C-alpha cells in the first residue's frame, strides 16, 4: 500500500473504516487520523458506532456502504447480536477484498473475520 504515487506525488486514497460498539473511540480515532494524515495524506476515516446505527436503517446502510468501500476495516467491541448482525454480512463480504480486516474484542464470529495481508 503506497502512500504517494511516485510519478505524480499525489496522495493515494486509503479508506479506513472503524465499526465499534459506541462512540467511546471517536476522539482517539480522530486524533490518530490527524497524526496519520501527516504521513499518509490520502487517509480518510469513517467511524460507525452500533449504539447509533442499531435500529436506524439509514445509518446501517451508510455503515454497510463504507465497509464495502474500505481498504482497511477495524471492528471492535461488537459483542451483542443487535450490534454486529446489521453489518456482519457486509464484513464477511469485504473480508477477502480489503488490505486488512482487524476484528477484536467482539463476538467470536466477528473476530474470526480478521485478515491481515
C-alpha positions as CSV (number, residue, x, y, z in Angstrom):
1,X,0.0,0.0,0.0
2,X,1.9,3.1,-1.3
3,X,1.4,6.4,0.5
4,X,2.3,8.6,-2.5
5,X,2.3,8.0,-6.3
6,X,6.0,8.2,-7.3
7,X,5.3,9.8,-10.7
8,X,2.7,12.4,-9.6
9,X,3.5,12.8,-5.9
10,X,-0.3,12.7,-5.3
11,X,-1.9,11.2,-2.2
12,X,-3.2,7.7,-2.8
13,X,-6.6,7.3,-1.1
14,X,-6.6,4.9,1.8
15,X,-10.1,4.4,3.3
16,X,-10.1,3.3,6.9
17,X,-13.4,2.2,8.4
18,X,-13.9,1.7,12.1
19,X,-17.1,-0.1,13.3
20,X,-17.4,-0.2,17.1
21,X,-19.9,-0.6,19.9
22,X,-20.3,3.1,20.8
23,X,-18.7,6.4,20.4
24,X,-16.0,5.9,23.1
25,X,-13.3,5.6,20.4
26,X,-14.3,8.6,18.4
27,X,-11.9,11.2,19.9
28,X,-8.9,8.9,20.0
29,X,-9.6,7.7,16.4
30,X,-9.9,11.3,15.1
31,X,-6.6,12.3,16.9
32,X,-4.9,9.3,15.3
33,X,-6.4,10.3,11.9
34,X,-4.9,13.8,12.0
35,X,-1.5,12.4,13.0
36,X,-1.5,9.7,10.3
37,X,-2.6,12.2,7.6
38,X,0.7,13.9,8.0
39,X,2.5,10.9,6.6
40,X,-0.5,9.4,4.7
41,X,-2.2,12.4,3.1
42,X,-4.8,10.3,1.3
43,X,-6.1,8.7,4.5
44,X,-9.8,9.0,5.3
45,X,-11.6,7.6,8.3
46,X,-15.2,6.7,8.7
47,X,-16.5,5.8,12.1
48,X,-19.7,3.9,12.8
49,X,-21.0,3.1,16.3
50,X,-23.5,0.3,16.8
51,X,-25.1,2.4,19.6
52,X,-26.0,4.9,16.9
53,X,-26.9,2.7,13.9
54,X,-28.8,-0.1,15.6
55,X,-32.4,0.3,14.7
56,X,-31.7,3.0,12.1
57,X,-31.9,1.6,8.6
58,X,-30.3,4.7,7.0
59,X,-27.3,4.6,9.4
60,X,-26.9,0.9,8.9
61,X,-26.9,1.4,5.1
62,X,-24.2,4.1,5.5
63,X,-22.1,1.7,7.6
64,X,-22.6,-1.1,5.1
65,X,-21.6,1.2,2.2
66,X,-18.5,2.4,4.0
67,X,-17.4,-1.1,4.8
68,X,-17.8,-2.0,1.1
69,X,-15.5,0.9,0.2
70,X,-12.9,0.4,2.9
71,X,-9.3,-0.5,2.3
72,X,-8.8,-1.3,5.9
73,X,-11.7,-2.3,8.2
74,X,-11.5,-2.3,12.0
75,X,-14.3,-3.8,14.1
76,X,-14.2,-3.7,17.9
77,X,-16.4,-4.5,20.8
78,X,-19.2,-5.9,18.7
79,X,-20.5,-8.4,21.3
80,X,-24.2,-8.2,21.1
81,X,-26.1,-9.6,18.1
82,X,-28.1,-6.4,17.9
83,X,-24.8,-4.6,17.3
84,X,-23.0,-6.9,14.9
85,X,-25.7,-8.6,12.9
86,X,-26.7,-5.4,10.9
87,X,-23.2,-5.2,9.5
88,X,-22.0,-8.8,9.7
89,X,-22.8,-9.8,6.1
90,X,-21.0,-6.6,4.9
91,X,-17.9,-7.5,6.9
92,X,-18.0,-11.1,5.6
93,X,-18.3,-9.9,2.0
94,X,-15.4,-7.4,2.4
95,X,-13.0,-9.7,4.2
96,X,-11.3,-11.1,1.1
97,X,-11.4,-7.8,-0.8
98,X,-9.6,-5.4,1.5
99,X,-6.0,-4.9,2.5
100,X,-6.7,-5.8,6.1
101,X,-9.6,-6.5,8.4
102,X,-8.9,-6.5,12.1
103,X,-11.7,-7.6,14.4
104,X,-11.0,-7.6,18.1
105,X,-12.8,-7.8,21.4
106,X,-16.0,-8.9,19.7
107,X,-18.3,-11.9,19.3
108,X,-16.4,-15.0,18.1
109,X,-18.0,-14.9,14.6
110,X,-16.8,-11.3,14.2
111,X,-13.2,-12.0,15.5
112,X,-12.9,-14.9,13.1
113,X,-13.1,-12.4,10.2
114,X,-9.7,-11.0,11.0
115,X,-7.4,-11.0,8.0
116,X,-4.1,-9.2,7.6
117,X,-2.3,-9.2,4.3
